Amino acid sequence: MCDQCRSMDWEAIEACGRGTICSFTVLHHPQFPGYKYPLIIILVDLEEGTRLTSQLVGCDAADVDFDLPVEVDFHEDPDGFRLPVFRLAGER
């Protein structure tokens, strides 16, 4: 829903997959099977002007800070289920 006009009309755009960390939290508990803890959960300001909540992978929690540039990557489970995750820009 649009936060300005409350419209339920949707429009899709293709995102480039780049953005910056707007906010983050580090989860230690509860621990669910299949995940490596701690989990770094981030709110990303995408270059296109929207926000996306996802997981930051490939770095230590101590290295995370606001306004760091990130790039999308994809995590694929053994059963083929794919989820977008992010990495610090240039950390592939």
Buried (B, 14 or more C-beta within 10 A) or exposed (E): EEEEEEEEEEEEEEBEBBBBBBEBEBBEEEEEEEEEEBBBBBBBBBEEEEEBEBBBBEBEBEEBEEEBBBBBBEEEEEEEEEEBBBBBEEEE
